[in-house]
Amino acid sequence: MAEAGGDGNGGAVRSRTLREGCPPQPGMEENALRTESYEFLKRIVETASPSGFEQPVQRIVRTRMKRYADSIETDVHGNVVVAQNPGGAPRVMLAGHCDQIGLMVKHIDEYGFLFFAAIGGIDPGVLPGTAVIVHTQHGPVDGVVGRKPVHMLKPEERGAKVELRDLWVDIGAKDRKDAQRVVSVGDPITFRTQLVHLGQDLVTAAAFDNKCGVWVVMEALRLCSIKKLRCALFAVSTVQEELGLRGARTSCFGLDPQVGIAVDVAHASDYPDVDKRINGEVSLTKGPVISRGANINPVLEGVLVETARRKRLAFQLEAEPGGTGTDANAMQLSRSGLATALISIPNRYMHTQVEVVSLSDLQAAAGLLAEAVARITPKLRFIPS
């Protein structure tokens, strides 16, 4: 169902009077996001959206983007499509997936403990001792991930790999019947998360993979709302990326764009024990990462790099010799193919409760994306030569 963008002028005129600066942190002034943009980031990061259960975050996206959009639609898969100048050409799709990794209740034992399966790529080794939330029909239920303490492990168990089957969630239930009063098999579970500042520019939380991408594509569309676009722009908050790029496949097929740019996170290599010879050199605070390789259209890559250089925006390059594990992969192979690119936000400790990113990298990525989109016109050809 379409939702019209709402300033009374067909989405052509947008407010730019919001006060600058996020909640004060020591030394943060030069990297601060505008207040409304920061609050949007905080809300989506702190709102759970495990794959297949993205509706709460999508509601936030729709509400926030009404003032900047010409139209907003949600498809049957749950993807939210925010459009500007939808009748224009070429059709440009920006994709950031809103789903996050999580767990799902598989079994409730006689003592009321919850056993679970993974939603997406979970490392069992980071789970013991984690505070979690079980998302039930009756509302959120707090819990903790438990396992036998080291004192009770057999010597041969102490060095063994942690397995999901050895872990459970404790919600304080007396027994199975007590637990079943509030929890059902199939309920999703996520890390309990809060956006926390580390020093001047860095922030930590669970699920920056990939609330970063949602924030960047929507912020880029906001920035484009005060430009005169010569293309049709669709910023899409895609679903179920962590389960196999599923939402990008369906939304891209439906929109049939000619250009697609995915925004995701990249593994930072600026902390101990990361071999840069294998993983490349990617650092926080040095700008977004532009990928190069088979998944990337060389003309579109050139537009991004040239735009960054012209506008003196910091950026980094990353080698991706094959298909990437991002929405860019699904978009590139949709229908008869489209010109694709990938912009990534450097991220430390991916798929943990304490992912770390830079606010200035986020801001630079949105600015780069908006400036690049403004350069896409009907005359630009993406056929490699």
C-alpha positions as CSV (number, residue, x, y, z in Angstrom):
1,M,0.0,0.0,0.0
2,A,1.4,3.4,-1.0
3,E,2.0,6.1,1.5
4,A,2.3,9.6,0.2
5,G,5.2,11.7,1.3
6,G,3.9,14.6,3.2
7,D,4.8,18.3,3.1
8,G,1.9,19.4,0.9
9,N,4.2,20.0,-2.1
10,G,4.4,16.6,-3.7
11,G,7.6,16.0,-1.7
12,A,9.5,18.7,-3.6
13,V,10.2,21.0,-0.7
14,R,11.6,19.6,2.6
15,S,12.4,21.2,5.9
16,R,16.1,21.9,6.6
17,T,15.6,23.7,10.0
18,L,16.5,20.8,12.3
19,R,19.2,21.7,14.9
20,E,22.7,20.4,14.2
21,G,24.5,18.0,16.6
22,C,23.8,14.7,18.4
23,P,23.6,14.4,22.2
24,P,26.9,15.9,23.5
25,Q,29.9,13.7,24.0
26,P,33.4,14.9,24.9
27,G,35.2,16.0,21.7
28,M,32.4,14.9,19.3
29,E,31.4,18.3,18.0
30,E,33.1,18.1,14.6
31,N,31.8,14.6,13.8
32,A,28.3,15.0,15.2
33,L,25.2,14.0,13.2
34,R,22.3,16.4,13.0
35,T,19.9,15.6,15.9
36,E,17.1,14.1,13.9
37,S,19.4,11.9,11.9
38,Y,21.2,10.7,15.0
39,E,17.9,9.9,16.7
40,F,16.9,7.8,13.7
41,L,20.1,5.9,13.9
42,K,19.7,5.3,17.6
43,R,16.1,4.1,17.2
44,I,16.7,1.6,14.4
45,V,19.8,0.2,16.1
46,E,18.0,-0.3,19.4
47,T,14.9,-1.8,17.8
48,A,15.1,-5.5,17.3
49,S,14.6,-6.9,13.7
50,P,15.9,-10.4,13.4
51,S,15.5,-11.9,9.9
52,G,11.9,-12.6,9.2
53,F,10.7,-10.3,12.0
54,E,11.7,-6.9,10.6
55,Q,8.3,-5.1,11.0
56,P,9.2,-3.0,14.1
57,V,12.1,-1.3,12.3
58,Q,10.2,-1.0,9.1
59,R,7.6,1.0,10.9
60,I,10.2,3.4,12.1
61,V,11.6,3.7,8.6
62,R,8.2,4.5,7.1
63,T,7.4,7.1,9.7
64,R,10.7,8.9,9.5
65,M,10.9,9.0,5.7
66,K,7.3,10.3,5.0
67,R,8.6,13.9,5.1
68,Y,11.3,13.2,2.5
69,A,9.5,10.8,0.1
70,D,7.3,11.2,-2.9
71,S,5.9,7.8,-2.1
72,I,6.5,4.8,0.3
73,E,5.4,1.3,-0.4
74,T,5.8,-2.0,1.5
75,D,5.8,-5.2,-0.5
76,V,4.5,-8.6,0.4
77,H,8.0,-9.7,1.5
78,G,8.3,-6.8,3.9
79,N,10.8,-4.6,2.0
80,V,10.1,-0.9,2.4
81,V,10.6,1.2,-0.8
82,V,11.0,4.9,-0.4
83,A,10.9,6.8,-3.7
84,Q,11.8,10.2,-5.1
85,N,10.9,11.2,-8.6
86,P,9.6,7.6,-9.2
87,G,8.6,8.4,-12.8
88,G,12.1,9.4,-13.9
89,A,14.8,7.5,-15.6
90,P,17.2,5.8,-15.1
91,R,15.8,3.9,-12.1
92,V,18.3,3.8,-9.3
93,M,18.0,1.5,-6.3
94,L,19.8,2.0,-3.0
95,A,19.7,-1.1,-0.7
96,G,20.5,-1.5,2.9
97,H,19.2,-4.5,4.8
98,C,17.4,-3.9,8.1
99,D,17.5,-7.5,9.4
100,Q,20.0,-8.7,12.0
101,I,21.2,-12.0,13.2
102,G,19.4,-13.6,16.1
103,L,18.1,-16.8,17.7
104,M,14.8,-18.7,17.7
105,V,13.1,-20.8,20.4
106,K,13.1,-24.4,19.3
107,H,12.3,-26.2,22.5
108,I,11.2,-25.5,26.1
109,D,12.4,-28.2,28.5
110,E,10.6,-29.4,31.7
111,Y,12.5,-26.9,33.8
112,G,11.5,-23.9,31.7
113,F,14.8,-23.3,29.9
114,L,14.7,-22.3,26.2
115,F,16.8,-24.1,23.7
116,F,17.3,-22.3,20.4
117,A,18.5,-22.3,16.8
118,A,20.4,-19.6,15.0
119,I,18.9,-17.0,12.7
120,G,21.7,-16.1,10.4
121,G,25.4,-16.5,11.1
122,I,25.8,-16.8,14.8
123,D,29.2,-17.6,16.5
124,P,28.2,-19.7,19.6
125,G,31.5,-18.7,21.3
126,V,30.2,-15.2,21.9
127,L,26.9,-16.2,23.4
128,P,27.5,-17.5,27.0
129,G,26.7,-14.9,29.5
130,T,24.8,-12.7,27.0
131,A,21.7,-10.7,28.0
132,V,18.9,-11.3,25.5
133,I,15.3,-10.4,24.8
134,V,12.7,-13.0,23.7
135,H,10.2,-11.3,21.5
136,T,6.8,-12.8,22.3
137,Q,3.2,-12.2,21.5
138,H,2.9,-10.8,25.0
139,G,5.8,-8.4,24.7
140,P,9.5,-8.6,25.3
141,V,10.8,-11.1,27.9
142,D,14.3,-10.6,29.4
143,G,16.7,-13.6,29.6
144,V,20.3,-14.6,29.7
145,V,22.2,-17.2,27.8
146,G,23.6,-19.9,30.2
147,R,25.9,-22.8,30.1
148,K,27.8,-24.9,32.6
149,P,30.5,-22.7,34.4
150,V,34.1,-23.6,33.7
151,H,34.4,-25.1,37.3
152,M,31.9,-27.8,36.3
153,L,33.3,-28.7,32.9
154,K,35.4,-31.8,32.5
155,P,39.0,-31.2,31.5
156,E,38.4,-32.4,28.0
157,E,35.4,-30.1,27.7
158,R,37.3,-26.9,28.6
159,G,39.0,-26.4,25.3
160,A,36.2,-27.7,23.2
161,K,34.3,-25.5,20.7
162,V,31.1,-24.1,22.1
163,E,28.0,-25.5,20.4
164,L,24.5,-24.1,20.3
165,R,23.2,-27.4,21.8
166,D,25.2,-26.7,25.0
167,L,23.5,-23.4,25.6
168,W,20.1,-22.2,26.7
169,V,18.1,-19.1,27.6
170,D,17.1,-18.7,31.2
171,I,14.0,-16.4,31.7
172,G,13.5,-17.3,35.3
173,A,10.6,-19.6,34.7
174,K,9.7,-22.2,37.4
175,D,9.0,-25.0,34.8
176,R,7.8,-25.6,31.3
177,K,4.2,-24.6,32.0
178,D,5.4,-21.3,33.6
179,A,7.6,-20.5,30.6
180,Q,4.8,-21.4,28.1
181,R,2.6,-18.7,29.6
182,V,4.7,-16.1,27.9
183,V,7.0,-17.8,25.4
184,S,6.2,-20.0,22.4
185,V,8.2,-22.2,20.1
186,G,9.2,-20.0,17.1
187,D,9.6,-16.8,19.1
188,P,12.7,-14.8,18.0
189,I,15.5,-13.8,20.4
190,T,18.0,-10.9,20.0
191,F,20.8,-9.4,22.0
192,R,19.8,-6.8,24.4
193,T,21.3,-3.7,22.8
194,Q,21.9,0.0,23.4
195,L,23.9,2.5,21.4
196,V,26.9,3.5,23.4
197,H,29.6,6.0,22.6
198,L,33.3,5.1,22.7
199,G,35.5,8.2,22.8
200,Q,35.0,10.9,20.3
201,D,33.6,9.4,17.1
202,L,33.0,5.7,17.7
203,V,29.8,4.0,18.7
204,T,29.1,0.4,19.7
205,A,25.9,-1.7,19.6
206,A,24.6,-5.0,18.3
207,A,23.1,-5.0,14.8
208,F,25.2,-2.3,13.1
209,D,25.2,-5.1,10.5
210,N,23.2,-3.7,8.9
211,K,21.3,-0.9,10.5
212,C,24.3,1.1,9.1
213,G,23.1,0.4,5.6
214,V,19.5,1.3,6.3
215,W,20.6,4.6,7.9
216,V,22.9,5.5,5.0
217,V,20.5,4.9,2.1
218,M,17.7,6.7,3.9
219,E,20.0,9.6,4.9
220,A,21.2,9.8,1.3
221,L,17.6,10.0,0.1
222,R,17.0,12.8,2.6
223,L,20.0,14.7,1.2
224,C,18.8,14.1,-2.3
225,S,15.4,15.6,-1.4
226,I,16.9,19.1,-1.7
227,K,18.5,18.3,-5.0
228,K,16.9,18.3,-8.5
229,L,17.4,14.6,-9.5
230,R,17.7,13.5,-13.1
231,C,16.9,9.9,-12.2
232,A,14.3,8.0,-10.3
233,L,15.6,7.2,-6.8
234,F,14.4,4.2,-4.7
235,A,15.9,3.7,-1.2
236,V,15.0,0.3,-0.1
237,S,15.2,-1.2,3.5
238,T,15.5,-4.8,2.5
239,V,14.7,-7.9,4.6
240,Q,16.2,-11.3,5.2
241,E,19.7,-10.6,3.8
242,E,21.2,-12.7,6.6
243,L,19.3,-15.7,5.2
244,G,20.5,-15.4,1.7
245,L,19.9,-11.9,0.2
246,R,16.2,-12.7,0.0
247,G,14.7,-9.3,0.2
248,A,17.0,-7.7,-2.3
249,R,16.1,-10.4,-4.8
250,T,12.3,-9.7,-4.6
251,S,12.5,-5.9,-4.3
252,C,14.9,-5.5,-7.2
253,F,12.9,-7.8,-9.4
254,G,9.8,-5.7,-8.6
255,L,11.4,-2.3,-9.1
256,D,13.4,-3.3,-12.2
257,P,16.1,-0.7,-11.8
258,Q,19.0,-0.1,-14.2
259,V,21.4,0.9,-11.4
260,G,21.8,-0.6,-7.9
261,I,24.0,0.4,-5.0
262,A,24.1,-1.7,-1.9
263,V,25.3,-0.3,1.5
264,D,26.5,-2.8,4.0
265,V,29.4,-3.2,6.5
266,A,33.0,-4.3,5.9
267,H,35.3,-6.1,8.2
268,A,37.7,-3.5,9.7
269,S,41.3,-4.7,10.0
270,D,42.6,-2.0,12.4
271,Y,42.7,-4.1,15.6
272,P,45.0,-6.8,16.9
273,D,45.6,-10.2,15.2
274,V,44.0,-9.3,11.8
275,D,46.3,-10.2,8.9
276,K,46.1,-7.3,6.4
277,R,47.8,-9.5,3.8
278,I,44.7,-11.6,3.7
279,N,42.0,-9.3,4.8
280,G,43.2,-6.0,3.3
281,E,43.5,-2.7,5.1
282,V,40.3,-1.2,6.3
283,S,40.2,1.3,9.2
284,L,37.5,3.1,11.1
285,T,37.3,7.0,10.7
286,K,39.0,6.9,7.3
287,G,35.7,6.9,5.3
288,P,33.4,4.4,3.6
289,V,34.8,1.5,1.6
290,I,34.2,1.3,-2.2
291,S,34.5,-2.3,-3.5
292,R,36.2,-3.3,-6.7
293,G,35.8,-6.7,-8.5
294,A,33.4,-8.8,-10.5
295,N,30.3,-7.8,-8.6
296,I,30.9,-4.1,-9.4
297,N,30.1,-2.3,-12.6
298,P,33.3,-0.4,-13.6
299,V,31.5,2.7,-14.8
300,L,29.5,3.0,-11.6
301,E,32.6,2.4,-9.6
302,G,34.2,5.2,-11.5
303,V,31.3,7.5,-10.7
304,L,31.7,6.8,-7.0
305,V,35.5,7.2,-6.9
306,E,35.4,10.4,-9.1
307,T,32.6,11.9,-7.0
308,A,34.6,11.2,-3.8
309,R,37.7,12.9,-5.2
310,R,35.8,15.9,-6.6
311,K,34.0,16.5,-3.3
312,R,37.2,15.7,-1.3
313,L,35.4,13.0,0.6
314,A,37.5,10.3,2.3
315,F,37.1,6.8,1.1
316,Q,38.9,3.4,1.1
317,L,39.1,0.7,-1.5
318,E,38.5,-3.0,-1.0
319,A,39.2,-5.9,-3.3
320,E,36.3,-8.3,-3.9
321,P,37.4,-10.8,-6.6
322,G,34.1,-12.7,-6.7
323,G,30.5,-12.2,-5.8
324,T,30.0,-10.3,-2.5
325,G,27.9,-11.7,0.3
326,T,25.7,-8.6,0.1
327,D,22.6,-7.3,-1.5
328,A,24.8,-6.1,-4.4
329,N,25.2,-9.7,-5.5
330,A,21.4,-10.3,-5.7
331,M,20.9,-7.0,-7.5
332,Q,23.6,-7.6,-10.1
333,L,21.9,-10.9,-11.2
334,S,18.3,-9.7,-11.2
335,R,16.4,-10.1,-14.4
336,S,18.9,-9.4,-17.2
337,G,21.3,-7.7,-14.9
338,L,22.0,-4.2,-13.8
339,A,25.0,-1.9,-13.0
340,T,25.9,-2.5,-9.3
341,A,28.2,-1.1,-6.7
342,L,28.9,-1.7,-3.1
343,I,29.7,0.9,-0.4
344,S,30.6,-0.5,3.1
345,I,31.0,1.0,6.5
346,P,34.1,-0.3,8.4
347,N,32.9,-2.4,11.3
348,R,34.9,-4.1,14.1
349,Y,33.7,-7.3,15.8
350,M,31.0,-8.1,13.2
351,H,28.1,-10.4,14.3
352,T,28.7,-9.8,18.0
353,Q,27.0,-7.8,20.7
354,V,29.6,-5.1,20.5
355,E,30.0,-4.1,16.8
356,V,31.9,-0.8,16.5
357,V,31.5,1.8,13.8
358,S,32.4,5.5,13.2
359,L,29.7,8.2,13.0
360,S,31.9,10.2,10.6
361,D,32.2,7.2,8.3
362,L,28.4,6.9,8.3
363,Q,28.0,10.6,7.5
364,A,30.6,10.5,4.7
365,A,28.9,7.4,3.2
366,A,25.5,9.2,3.0
367,G,27.1,12.3,1.5
368,L,29.0,10.3,-1.1
369,L,26.0,8.3,-2.1
370,A,23.8,11.5,-2.4
371,E,26.4,13.3,-4.5
372,A,26.9,10.2,-6.8
373,V,23.1,9.8,-7.3
374,A,22.9,13.4,-8.4
375,R,25.4,12.7,-11.2
376,I,23.3,9.8,-12.7
377,T,21.4,11.0,-15.7
378,P,19.7,9.4,-18.7
379,K,22.8,10.1,-20.8
380,L,25.1,8.0,-18.5
381,R,25.9,4.6,-20.0
382,F,27.0,1.7,-17.8
383,I,28.0,-0.8,-20.5
384,P,31.7,-1.8,-19.8
385,S,34.0,-0.8,-22.6
